Amino acid sequence: QAAGGVDYMVSIASRALRARPKALNFVAPYVSYLLTILTGTSNTFFSIIPVINEVAYANKIRPERVLAGSTVANALGITSSPVAAAMATMLPLVEIYGYDLVDVLLITIPASLIGILAMSIVMSRHGKELDDDPEYQRRLAAGEVHPPAPSAEITLLPYAKRSVAIFLTGVLAICVFGFFEGIRPTVAAEGGGVEPMSVTPLIQMIMLTAAALILV
């Protein structure tokens, strides 16, 4: 964030939202979901809320349809992100039963993709269309409805793209180590001998290294 990487990713997400305004009920939740997966935190979602609201208003889409769906999808992204703190907490709980990062992602990602689609279909039918909503029309006639302020232009720092490249390389490295157990460093096993290192400390080591490189 300090290097401007979050701003860069938000600017890309904003362009994706504006590219398909009529399909916003479906596009916005998936964009929110992907943004959370890549950054490992739901805080980045707050930055695109004004854009979602602005595009919804411009296309006469009930804002709660898109905002509610995107908020839930954003939370689901935490369970599907290999670099989320929640994932680092969950892995030790499932590793004792013989499950690893791959097993968790094979459950959370398909379940989330299907769930978001079902939710988007339901939310696209939530409430009346604004043109047919008497309460909205009353507020509009009374001057109580005001267009949202245009989203502020994002000025990128010179290191923004580089920081994103470093961060996403770290995410990719974690996925590779998670998928291929044989390439992980070995550590001493409790009963003697050696065993592949758990993914949880690898997440911490790789992302701290990425943070150090971004800082430099």
MINUSE-456126 format. One record per residue: residue in one letter; residue number from 1; y, x, z of N, C-alpha, C in turn. Coordinates in nm, 3 decimals, always signed. Atoms other than C-alpha are relative to their C-alpha. Example, Ala and Ser with C-alpha at 12.3 -4.5 7.8 and 13.67 -1.06 7.14 Angstrom:
REM residues 2
REC rest  nr    n_py    n_px    n_pz   ca_py   ca_px   ca_pz    c_py    c_px    c_pz
REC    A   1  -0.119  +0.089  +0.000  -0.450  +1.230  +0.780  +0.120  +0.090  +0.000
REC    S   2  -0.119  -0.082  -0.006  -0.106  +1.367  +0.714  +0.109  -0.077  +0.073
//
This chain:
REM residues 216
REC rest  nr    n_py    n_px    n_pz   ca_py   ca_px   ca_pz    c_py    c_px    c_pz
REC    Q   1  -0.120  +0.083  +0.000  +0.000  +0.000  +0.000  +0.125  +0.086  +0.000
REC    A   2  -0.118  -0.087  -0.008  +0.245  +0.276  +0.091  +0.025  +0.073  -0.131
REC    A   3  -0.014  -0.070  +0.128  +0.177  +0.448  -0.242  +0.032  -0.096  -0.115
REC    G   4  -0.031  +0.098  +0.104  +0.243  +0.124  -0.433  -0.120  -0.055  -0.073
REC    G   5  +0.120  +0.046  +0.068  -0.117  +0.062  -0.533  -0.022  -0.149  +0.012
REC    V   6  +0.016  +0.144  -0.018  -0.125  -0.288  -0.387  +0.095  -0.076  -0.094
REC    D   7  -0.096  +0.063  +0.091  +0.189  -0.378  -0.585  -0.053  +0.001  -0.143
REC    Y   8  +0.054  -0.011  +0.136  +0.020  -0.256  -0.903  -0.111  -0.102  -0.022
REC    M   9  +0.110  +0.095  +0.013  -0.291  -0.464  -0.842  +0.050  -0.144  +0.002
REC    V  10  -0.058  +0.135  -0.005  -0.081  -0.770  -0.753  +0.068  -0.033  -0.132
REC    S  11  -0.066  +0.025  +0.129  +0.118  -0.730  -1.077  -0.102  -0.036  -0.106
REC    I  12  +0.106  +0.033  +0.096  -0.207  -0.734  -1.276  -0.053  -0.140  +0.027
REC    A  13  +0.048  +0.133  -0.037  -0.329  -1.040  -1.084  +0.101  -0.107  -0.042
REC    S  14  -0.104  +0.096  +0.039  +0.004  -1.214  -1.150  -0.003  -0.028  -0.150
REC    R  15  +0.008  +0.019  +0.145  -0.028  -1.156  -1.524  -0.122  -0.084  -0.037
REC    A  16  +0.121  +0.078  +0.026  -0.381  -1.298  -1.516  +0.024  -0.148  +0.032
REC    L  17  -0.028  +0.139  -0.039  -0.256  -1.612  -1.338  +0.089  -0.070  -0.103
REC    R  18  -0.094  +0.059  +0.097  +0.024  -1.668  -1.591  -0.063  -0.013  -0.138
REC    A  19  +0.060  +0.000  +0.133  -0.206  -1.607  -1.888  -0.072  -0.131  -0.031
REC    R  20  +0.075  +0.126  +0.019  -0.407  -1.931  -1.836  +0.054  -0.105  +0.096
REC    P  21  -0.059  +0.093  -0.099  -0.169  -2.171  -1.658  -0.071  -0.134  +0.008
REC    K  22  +0.065  +0.131  -0.002  -0.354  -2.488  -1.759  -0.133  +0.003  +0.073
REC    A  23  +0.129  -0.014  -0.070  -0.677  -2.354  -1.608  +0.019  +0.061  +0.138
REC    L  24  -0.034  -0.065  -0.127  -0.506  -2.246  -1.287  -0.095  -0.038  +0.113
REC    N  25  +0.091  +0.044  -0.105  -0.742  -2.453  -1.069  -0.127  +0.085  +0.006
REC    F  26  +0.121  -0.082  +0.005  -1.026  -2.226  -1.182  +0.034  +0.149  +0.000
REC    V  27  -0.036  -0.141  +0.012  -0.847  -1.900  -1.260  +0.046  +0.057  +0.134
REC    A  28  -0.060  -0.053  -0.123  -0.653  -1.861  -0.933  -0.104  +0.033  +0.107
REC    P  29  +0.099  -0.038  -0.101  -0.955  -1.877  -0.697  -0.080  +0.125  -0.037
REC    Y  30  +0.078  -0.118  +0.040  -1.149  -1.620  -0.900  +0.085  +0.126  +0.001
REC    V  31  -0.091  -0.116  -0.008  -0.846  -1.389  -0.927  +0.017  +0.042  +0.146
REC    S  32  -0.014  -0.030  -0.143  -0.798  -1.415  -0.550  -0.126  +0.067  +0.054
REC    Y  33  +0.130  -0.054  -0.043  -1.169  -1.345  -0.496  -0.015  +0.145  -0.045
REC    L  34  +0.015  -0.135  +0.053  -1.170  -1.038  -0.720  +0.097  +0.097  +0.065
REC    L  35  -0.101  -0.086  -0.062  -0.849  -0.900  -0.571  -0.045  +0.042  +0.140
REC    T  36  +0.048  -0.031  -0.135  -1.001  -0.920  -0.222  -0.119  +0.095  -0.004
REC    I  37  +0.115  -0.090  +0.013  -1.325  -0.754  -0.334  +0.047  +0.143  -0.025
REC    L  38  -0.043  -0.135  +0.040  -1.140  -0.460  -0.490  +0.079  +0.070  +0.110
REC    T  39  -0.084  -0.063  -0.102  -0.900  -0.403  -0.200  -0.066  +0.001  +0.137
REC    G  40  +0.069  +0.004  -0.128  -1.133  -0.492  +0.087  +0.077  -0.070  +0.110
REC    T  41  -0.078  +0.072  -0.101  -0.868  -0.700  +0.264  +0.057  -0.127  -0.059
REC    S  42  -0.057  +0.126  +0.047  -0.748  -1.059  +0.239  +0.153  +0.001  +0.005
REC    N  43  -0.147  -0.005  -0.010  -0.390  -0.949  +0.312  +0.067  +0.006  -0.137
REC    T  44  -0.060  -0.009  +0.133  -0.332  -0.878  -0.057  +0.020  -0.138  -0.061
REC    F  45  -0.013  +0.135  +0.054  -0.376  -1.250  -0.126  +0.138  -0.058  +0.028
REC    F  46  -0.132  +0.055  -0.034  -0.047  -1.327  +0.049  +0.103  +0.031  -0.107
REC    S  47  -0.099  -0.042  +0.099  +0.139  -1.142  -0.226  -0.004  -0.086  -0.126
REC    I  48  +0.006  +0.080  +0.121  +0.016  -1.374  -0.501  +0.017  -0.150  +0.027
REC    I  49  -0.024  +0.141  -0.032  +0.073  -1.704  -0.316  +0.125  -0.053  -0.070
REC    P  50  -0.119  +0.052  +0.070  +0.432  -1.736  -0.452  -0.022  -0.017  -0.150
REC    V  51  +0.027  +0.010  +0.144  +0.305  -1.673  -0.806  -0.085  -0.124  -0.028
REC    I  52  +0.084  +0.119  +0.018  +0.032  -1.939  -0.771  +0.083  -0.126  +0.012
REC    N  53  -0.084  +0.117  -0.022  +0.286  -2.188  -0.637  +0.096  -0.021  -0.117
REC    E  54  -0.095  +0.008  +0.111  +0.533  -2.108  -0.915  -0.067  -0.050  -0.127
REC    V  55  +0.071  +0.041  +0.120  +0.277  -2.146  -1.195  -0.047  -0.145  +0.013
REC    A  56  +0.043  +0.138  -0.023  +0.142  -2.468  -1.039  +0.116  -0.097  -0.021
REC    Y  57  -0.118  +0.088  +0.014  +0.492  -2.620  -1.021  +0.039  -0.013  -0.147
REC    A  58  -0.042  +0.002  +0.140  +0.574  -2.523  -1.379  -0.093  -0.082  -0.088
REC    N  59  +0.097  +0.072  +0.080  +0.257  -2.690  -1.506  -0.041  -0.134  +0.062
REC    K  60  +0.021  +0.129  -0.065  +0.274  -3.000  -1.282  -0.141  -0.014  +0.056
REC    I  61  +0.130  +0.001  -0.068  -0.043  -2.909  -1.093  +0.024  -0.014  +0.149
REC    R  62  -0.016  +0.015  -0.145  -0.077  -3.028  -0.734  -0.024  +0.136  +0.066
REC    P  63  +0.013  -0.137  -0.052  -0.014  -2.703  -0.545  -0.112  +0.014  +0.102
REC    E  64  +0.104  -0.016  -0.101  -0.261  -2.780  -0.265  -0.138  +0.017  -0.063
REC    R  65  +0.128  -0.021  +0.069  -0.544  -2.792  -0.520  -0.029  +0.149  -0.017
REC    V  66  +0.018  -0.141  +0.033  -0.492  -2.433  -0.623  +0.008  +0.088  +0.124
REC    L  67  -0.020  -0.085  -0.117  -0.369  -2.290  -0.294  -0.118  -0.010  +0.098
REC    A  68  +0.114  +0.016  -0.090  -0.653  -2.436  -0.086  -0.122  +0.072  -0.056
REC    G  69  +0.115  -0.065  +0.061  -0.917  -2.320  -0.332  +0.012  +0.151  +0.001
REC    S  70  -0.019  -0.145  +0.005  -0.766  -1.973  -0.363  -0.012  +0.062  +0.139
REC    T  71  +0.010  -0.052  -0.136  -0.745  -1.932  +0.014  -0.145  +0.016  +0.043
REC    V  72  +0.141  -0.007  -0.035  -1.113  -2.010  +0.061  -0.070  +0.111  -0.081
REC    A  73  +0.060  -0.103  +0.085  -1.211  -1.787  -0.235  +0.038  +0.139  +0.049
REC    N  74  -0.045  -0.128  -0.054  -1.006  -1.506  -0.086  -0.083  +0.040  +0.122
REC    A  75  +0.083  -0.030  -0.118  -1.203  -1.533  +0.240  -0.141  +0.038  -0.041
REC    L  76  +0.135  -0.034  +0.047  -1.531  -1.525  +0.047  -0.005  +0.141  -0.056
REC    G  77  -0.005  -0.136  +0.053  -1.417  -1.201  -0.115  -0.029  +0.106  +0.105
REC    I  78  +0.027  -0.095  -0.108  -1.442  -1.030  +0.223  -0.150  +0.025  +0.014
REC    T  79  +0.145  -0.014  -0.014  -1.816  -1.097  +0.232  -0.063  +0.069  -0.120
REC    S  80  +0.053  -0.058  +0.123  -1.857  -0.954  -0.120  +0.058  +0.138  -0.029
REC    S  81  -0.066  -0.129  +0.024  -1.649  -0.637  -0.084  -0.074  +0.112  +0.072
REC    P  82  +0.069  -0.112  -0.065  -1.834  -0.310  -0.021  +0.090  +0.084  +0.090
REC    V  83  -0.091  -0.081  -0.082  -1.521  -0.163  +0.141  +0.070  -0.082  +0.108
REC    A  84  -0.061  +0.082  -0.104  -1.429  -0.451  +0.371  -0.052  +0.042  +0.137
REC    A  85  +0.042  -0.031  -0.137  -1.437  -0.389  +0.745  -0.113  -0.092  +0.044
REC    A  86  +0.107  +0.094  -0.034  -1.656  -0.699  +0.773  -0.135  +0.049  -0.053
REC    M  87  +0.125  -0.052  +0.056  -1.914  -0.538  +0.545  -0.051  +0.117  +0.083
REC    A  88  +0.041  -0.115  -0.083  -1.915  -0.217  +0.751  -0.056  -0.046  +0.134
REC    T  89  +0.051  +0.056  -0.126  -1.975  -0.434  +1.059  -0.135  -0.069  -0.021
REC    M  90  +0.121  +0.078  +0.026  -2.245  -0.646  +0.896  -0.122  +0.089  -0.029
REC    L  91  +0.113  -0.082  +0.043  -2.458  -0.364  +0.755  -0.089  +0.049  +0.115
REC    P  92  +0.088  -0.042  -0.109  -2.579  -0.221  +1.089  -0.084  -0.115  +0.057
REC    L  93  +0.072  +0.115  -0.053  -2.685  -0.573  +1.188  -0.121  -0.036  -0.085
REC    V  94  +0.111  +0.037  +0.088  -2.908  -0.617  +0.882  -0.091  +0.119  -0.032
REC    E  95  +0.081  -0.117  +0.032  -3.029  -0.259  +0.836  -0.123  +0.012  +0.090
REC    I  96  +0.115  -0.007  -0.091  -3.257  -0.291  +1.140  -0.114  -0.089  -0.048
REC    Y  97  +0.104  +0.087  +0.057  -3.446  -0.558  +0.943  -0.042  +0.048  -0.140
REC    G  98  +0.040  -0.055  +0.129  -3.478  -0.337  +0.634  +0.086  -0.040  -0.117
REC    Y  99  -0.090  +0.040  +0.109  -3.187  -0.478  +0.435  +0.116  +0.100  -0.009
REC    D 100  -0.110  -0.094  +0.017  -2.905  -0.271  +0.287  +0.113  -0.066  -0.078
REC    L 101  -0.118  +0.051  +0.069  -2.578  -0.307  +0.096  -0.037  -0.082  -0.124
REC    V 102  +0.041  +0.070  +0.122  -2.752  -0.410  -0.226  -0.051  -0.140  +0.033
REC    D 103  +0.057  +0.130  -0.037  -2.943  -0.690  -0.053  +0.111  -0.098  +0.041
REC    V 104  -0.109  +0.088  -0.044  -2.626  -0.826  +0.106  +0.081  -0.048  -0.120
REC    L 105  -0.082  +0.037  +0.116  -2.427  -0.818  -0.221  -0.075  -0.092  -0.095
REC    L 106  +0.079  +0.087  +0.087  -2.715  -0.980  -0.411  -0.003  -0.144  +0.051
REC    I 107  -0.010  +0.135  -0.057  -2.673  -1.277  -0.178  +0.144  -0.051  -0.006
REC    T 108  -0.137  +0.049  -0.017  -2.300  -1.295  -0.118  +0.073  -0.021  -0.132
REC    I 109  -0.076  +0.013  +0.125  -2.171  -1.240  -0.473  -0.044  -0.122  -0.082
REC    P 110  +0.038  +0.121  +0.074  -2.384  -1.499  -0.660  +0.034  -0.129  +0.074
REC    A 111  -0.030  +0.121  -0.079  -2.343  -1.750  -0.375  +0.149  -0.032  -0.007
REC    S 112  -0.145  +0.021  +0.005  -1.965  -1.699  -0.380  +0.045  -0.049  -0.138
REC    L 113  -0.039  +0.039  +0.137  -1.934  -1.726  -0.760  -0.034  -0.146  -0.026
REC    I 114  +0.040  +0.139  +0.020  -2.129  -2.053  -0.764  +0.082  -0.093  +0.090
REC    G 115  -0.076  +0.082  -0.094  -1.952  -2.185  -0.455  +0.145  -0.021  -0.044
REC    I 116  -0.139  +0.010  +0.046  -1.606  -2.110  -0.597  +0.009  -0.096  -0.119
REC    L 117  -0.001  +0.091  +0.114  -1.693  -2.290  -0.921  -0.011  -0.145  +0.047
REC    A 118  +0.016  +0.136  -0.052  -1.814  -2.598  -0.731  +0.127  -0.046  +0.071
REC    M 119  -0.123  +0.034  -0.072  -1.506  -2.589  -0.508  +0.115  -0.028  -0.097
REC    S 120  -0.108  +0.018  +0.097  -1.272  -2.556  -0.808  -0.012  -0.134  -0.071
REC    I 121  +0.022  +0.129  +0.065  -1.431  -2.859  -0.976  +0.042  -0.113  +0.094
REC    V 122  -0.036  +0.103  -0.098  -1.393  -3.065  -0.657  +0.152  -0.005  +0.020
REC    M 123  -0.143  -0.003  -0.027  -1.035  -2.949  -0.594  +0.083  -0.043  -0.120
REC    S 124  -0.075  +0.044  +0.118  -0.929  -3.020  -0.954  +0.013  -0.151  -0.006
REC    R 125  -0.007  +0.146  -0.006  -0.990  -3.386  -0.871  +0.060  -0.049  +0.133
REC    H 126  -0.056  +0.036  -0.130  -0.828  -3.378  -0.528  +0.140  -0.059  -0.015
REC    G 127  -0.131  +0.062  +0.006  -0.536  -3.620  -0.498  +0.035  -0.048  -0.140
REC    K 128  -0.045  +0.052  +0.129  -0.348  -3.797  -0.775  +0.075  +0.107  -0.077
REC    E 129  -0.087  -0.087  +0.079  -0.182  -3.621  -1.064  +0.144  -0.026  +0.043
REC    L 130  -0.137  +0.012  -0.050  +0.182  -3.558  -0.977  +0.077  -0.111  -0.071
REC    D 131  -0.070  +0.105  +0.074  +0.305  -3.793  -1.251  -0.040  -0.139  +0.049
REC    D 132  +0.049  +0.130  -0.047  +0.098  -4.074  -1.094  +0.009  -0.016  +0.151
REC    D 133  -0.008  +0.003  -0.146  +0.174  -3.996  -0.730  +0.134  -0.061  +0.042
REC    P 134  -0.127  +0.066  -0.034  +0.434  -4.246  -0.598  +0.080  +0.077  +0.105
REC    E 135  -0.072  -0.075  -0.103  +0.518  -4.031  -0.294  +0.070  +0.122  -0.060
REC    Y 136  -0.063  -0.116  +0.064  +0.583  -3.725  -0.508  +0.118  -0.045  -0.086
REC    Q 137  -0.108  +0.050  +0.085  +0.791  -3.930  -0.752  +0.120  -0.044  +0.083
REC    R 138  -0.110  +0.039  -0.088  +0.994  -4.071  -0.461  +0.078  +0.122  +0.047
REC    R 139  -0.066  -0.123  -0.046  +1.063  -3.722  -0.328  +0.077  +0.066  -0.114
REC    L 140  -0.067  -0.060  +0.116  +1.149  -3.603  -0.678  +0.131  -0.072  -0.029
REC    A 141  -0.120  +0.079  +0.026  +1.396  -3.889  -0.729  +0.105  +0.019  +0.108
REC    A 142  -0.094  -0.019  -0.112  +1.549  -3.826  -0.384  +0.054  +0.142  +0.006
REC    G 143  -0.048  -0.138  +0.001  +1.606  -3.461  -0.468  -0.061  +0.085  +0.110
REC    E 144  +0.065  -0.075  -0.108  +1.365  -3.345  -0.198  -0.095  +0.108  -0.053
REC    V 145  +0.090  -0.099  +0.061  +1.152  -3.141  -0.441  +0.084  +0.101  -0.077
REC    H 146  -0.077  -0.106  +0.064  +1.299  -2.809  -0.544  -0.096  +0.100  -0.064
REC    P 147  +0.088  -0.099  +0.063  +1.149  -2.560  -0.788  -0.008  +0.127  +0.083
REC    P 148  +0.012  -0.125  -0.078  +1.013  -2.247  -0.620  +0.084  +0.111  -0.062
REC    A 149  -0.077  -0.113  +0.050  +1.222  -1.936  -0.648  -0.088  +0.090  -0.086
REC    P 150  +0.081  -0.090  +0.085  +1.106  -1.705  -0.928  -0.048  +0.120  +0.080
REC    S 151  +0.056  -0.116  -0.070  +0.882  -1.427  -0.806  +0.082  +0.124  -0.033
REC    A 152  -0.079  -0.122  +0.019  +1.065  -1.100  -0.758  -0.075  +0.098  -0.089
REC    E 153  +0.060  -0.101  +0.085  +1.004  -0.832  -1.017  -0.051  +0.116  +0.086
REC    I 154  +0.060  -0.109  -0.076  +0.775  -0.558  -0.886  +0.036  +0.133  -0.066
REC    T 155  -0.031  -0.134  +0.048  +0.905  -0.205  -0.922  -0.107  +0.095  +0.053
REC    L 156  +0.111  -0.084  -0.041  +0.612  +0.032  -0.920  +0.046  +0.141  +0.034
REC    L 157  -0.023  -0.140  -0.035  +0.623  +0.367  -0.746  -0.075  +0.090  -0.098
REC    P 158  +0.065  -0.088  +0.099  +0.528  +0.668  -0.960  -0.146  +0.030  +0.029
REC    Y 159  +0.138  -0.033  -0.037  +0.202  +0.715  -0.767  -0.090  -0.123  +0.003
REC    A 160  +0.074  +0.125  -0.019  +0.091  +0.349  -0.782  -0.133  -0.001  -0.074
REC    K 161  +0.123  +0.006  +0.080  -0.162  +0.368  -1.066  -0.099  +0.106  +0.045
REC    R 162  +0.088  -0.109  -0.045  -0.297  +0.701  -0.942  -0.070  -0.038  +0.130
REC    S 163  +0.060  +0.038  -0.128  -0.355  +0.561  -0.594  -0.109  -0.104  -0.019
REC    V 164  +0.102  +0.100  +0.029  -0.545  +0.263  -0.736  -0.124  +0.066  -0.060
REC    A 165  +0.113  -0.071  +0.061  -0.761  +0.496  -0.946  -0.083  +0.072  +0.106
REC    I 166  +0.072  -0.069  -0.107  -0.849  +0.702  -0.637  -0.075  -0.099  +0.088
REC    F 167  +0.060  +0.100  -0.088  -0.917  +0.395  -0.426  -0.123  -0.063  -0.065
REC    L 168  +0.110  +0.065  +0.068  -1.138  +0.225  -0.686  -0.115  +0.097  -0.028
REC    T 169  +0.106  -0.101  +0.012  -1.326  +0.552  -0.741  -0.081  +0.005  +0.129
REC    G 170  +0.069  +0.006  -0.129  -1.407  +0.539  -0.370  -0.090  -0.122  +0.010
REC    V 171  +0.081  +0.123  -0.001  -1.527  +0.179  -0.405  -0.124  +0.018  -0.087
REC    L 172  +0.113  -0.024  +0.091  -1.745  +0.280  -0.701  -0.102  +0.095  +0.063
REC    A 173  +0.091  -0.096  -0.064  -1.888  +0.575  -0.506  -0.086  -0.068  +0.106
REC    I 174  +0.075  +0.073  -0.103  -1.988  +0.345  -0.221  -0.109  -0.086  -0.064
REC    C 175  +0.100  +0.083  +0.070  -2.162  +0.110  -0.466  -0.116  +0.085  -0.051
REC    V 176  +0.105  -0.088  +0.053  -2.350  +0.401  -0.625  -0.093  +0.046  +0.113
REC    F 177  +0.082  -0.043  -0.113  -2.467  +0.535  -0.287  -0.080  -0.117  +0.057
REC    G 178  +0.071  +0.117  -0.051  -2.558  +0.181  -0.185  -0.118  -0.039  -0.086
REC    F 179  +0.106  +0.039  +0.093  -2.766  +0.114  -0.497  -0.111  +0.105  -0.008
REC    F 180  +0.098  -0.107  +0.019  -2.939  +0.454  -0.511  -0.016  +0.079  +0.131
REC    E 181  +0.021  -0.060  -0.132  -3.072  +0.551  -0.170  -0.038  +0.147  -0.009
REC    G 182  +0.049  -0.136  +0.012  -3.226  +0.873  -0.299  +0.108  +0.106  -0.012
REC    I 183  -0.107  -0.099  +0.016  -2.889  +1.040  -0.365  +0.087  +0.011  +0.126
REC    R 184  -0.079  -0.009  -0.123  -2.753  +0.982  -0.015  -0.034  +0.128  +0.075
REC    P 185  +0.033  -0.115  -0.087  -2.723  +1.280  +0.221  -0.104  -0.041  +0.104
REC    T 186  +0.102  +0.029  -0.101  -3.011  +1.306  +0.467  +0.049  +0.042  +0.139
REC    V 187  -0.035  -0.029  -0.140  -2.969  +1.303  +0.845  -0.127  -0.003  +0.082
REC    A 188  +0.117  -0.002  -0.088  -3.205  +1.354  +1.136  -0.040  -0.142  +0.039
REC    A 189  +0.052  +0.130  -0.040  -3.424  +1.053  +1.206  -0.033  +0.001  +0.148
REC    E 190  +0.025  +0.009  -0.144  -3.483  +0.926  +1.559  -0.139  +0.050  +0.037
REC    G 191  +0.136  -0.039  -0.032  -3.857  +0.984  +1.545  -0.040  +0.137  -0.054
REC    G 192  +0.029  -0.130  +0.061  -3.826  +1.328  +1.388  +0.010  -0.007  -0.151
REC    G 193  -0.014  -0.003  +0.144  -3.783  +1.436  +1.029  +0.140  -0.039  -0.042
REC    V 194  -0.130  +0.038  +0.052  -3.499  +1.320  +0.808  -0.010  -0.136  -0.068
REC    E 195  -0.008  +0.128  +0.069  -3.386  +0.992  +0.651  +0.135  -0.009  -0.071
REC    P 196  -0.129  +0.015  +0.068  -3.110  +0.885  +0.409  +0.105  -0.055  +0.096
REC    M 197  -0.110  +0.047  -0.085  -2.774  +0.832  +0.575  +0.025  -0.148  -0.024
REC    S 198  -0.035  +0.141  +0.010  -2.680  +0.473  +0.645  +0.129  -0.017  -0.083
REC    V 199  -0.118  +0.023  +0.083  -2.419  +0.316  +0.417  +0.127  -0.013  +0.084
REC    T 200  -0.119  +0.023  -0.083  -2.186  +0.231  +0.707  +0.082  +0.126  +0.023
REC    P 201  -0.083  -0.121  -0.013  -2.079  +0.590  +0.789  +0.047  +0.054  -0.135
REC    L 202  -0.043  -0.043  +0.133  -2.067  +0.662  +0.414  +0.126  -0.074  -0.042
REC    I 203  -0.121  +0.077  +0.030  -1.814  +0.380  +0.372  +0.120  +0.063  +0.069
REC    Q 204  -0.111  -0.058  -0.077  -1.599  +0.534  +0.645  +0.041  +0.136  -0.056
REC    M 205  -0.029  -0.135  +0.048  -1.628  +0.889  +0.511  +0.068  -0.002  -0.138
REC    I 206  -0.053  +0.003  +0.137  -1.561  +0.802  +0.147  +0.141  -0.057  -0.002
REC    M 207  -0.133  +0.062  +0.005  -1.265  +0.574  +0.214  +0.104  +0.081  +0.076
REC    L 208  -0.094  -0.091  -0.066  -1.108  +0.817  +0.461  +0.035  +0.115  -0.093
REC    T 209  -0.027  -0.104  +0.099  -1.142  +1.084  +0.190  +0.096  -0.052  -0.107
REC    A 210  -0.090  +0.060  +0.099  -0.980  +0.849  -0.062  +0.142  -0.013  +0.057
REC    A 211  -0.132  +0.015  -0.064  -0.697  +0.780  +0.185  +0.071  +0.135  +0.007
REC    A 212  -0.059  -0.133  -0.010  -0.643  +1.153  +0.233  +0.052  +0.046  -0.137
REC    L 213  -0.043  -0.039  +0.135  -0.627  +1.213  -0.144  +0.124  -0.078  -0.043
REC    I 214  -0.119  +0.080  +0.033  -0.380  +0.926  -0.187  +0.121  +0.054  +0.074
REC    L 215  -0.110  -0.054  -0.081  -0.168  +1.070  +0.093  +0.055  +0.128  -0.061
REC    V 216  -0.044  -0.125  +0.065  -0.159  +1.409  -0.081  +0.079  -0.031  -0.127
//
